[in-house]
Amino acid sequence: MLKNIIIVTSKSNIDLSIFNNENNYIIGVERGCLDLIEKNIKIDLAISDFDQVLDKELELIKSKAIKFSKMSSEKDYLDGEIAILEAKKISDLANIIFIANATKRYDMNLSIINMIFKYENLKFINDSSVIFKINSGITELEFSDFKVYTYISLFSKVEATLSLKGLKYECKNLKLLPLENTCISNALVLNKNPIIETSEQLVLIATR
C-alpha cells in the first residue's frame, strides 16, 4: 500500500531520498522532473505540457521516467492540478505531498490555497513553507514538528468561528471572514503546542 504520492513541480533543497522507494509514488511536473533527475530520484510518472523545458531536456525526462504523458497546452486544469488528479486515481488514501515554489504569478500562488481546500490529504511544501488544511473541530499541533517555522497564518473560504491558544496572539470565538487578513502572521511560542478550534475548514500556512 502506498504511503505517499510526491508531486515535484520545481527545484528545491528538500531531501527527497527518503521517498525514493516502493512505498512512495513520485510524479514529476515540468522542471520538477529535472530536479528529480539531478537528485537521482525515480520518476514513476512525468506529466505536464512541458512548455517550460528545452527539447534536449524533454528527451532526458522521457528517458528517465517510467511513465510519460505530455498534455496539450490548452486544457481545463493547471499542470499541478492534473498531477493531483492523477495521484487520486492511483490512490485516494495516500498522502499527497506537493513540492512547489512561490512564483511571481500571484494567480498561481492563490491556486495553491484553492487546491488545498479542494482536495483531501494534500500538503504543499517548499524550502520556506508548509501549507495544509485543518478540519473543523480542535487541532493541536506539535511544536516539535513546526519548530523550524516562525509564522503561522490561517485562512477560511467561508465565515468561521475561531479560537487560538498557544500562539503569540490568542483569541476566543473570533469571527473569521472568507480570505480575511485577520489571522495572517501569527507566531509560534517556544515549546508550546498551538491549539486551533474552528467551526469550518481552514488552510494553515507555516513559514520560516
Secondary structure, DSSP 4 states (H G I P E B T S, - for coil): ---EEEEE-S--S---GGG-STTEEEEE-TTHHHHHHHTT--EEEEEE--TTS-HHHHHHHHHHEEEEEEPPSS-SS-HHHHHHHHHHHH-SSSEEEEE----S-HHHHHHHHHHHHHSTTEEEE-SSEEEEEE-SEEEE--HHHHTT--EEEEE-SS-EEEEEESBSS-EEEEEE-TT-STTSSEEB-TT---EEEESS-EEEEEE-
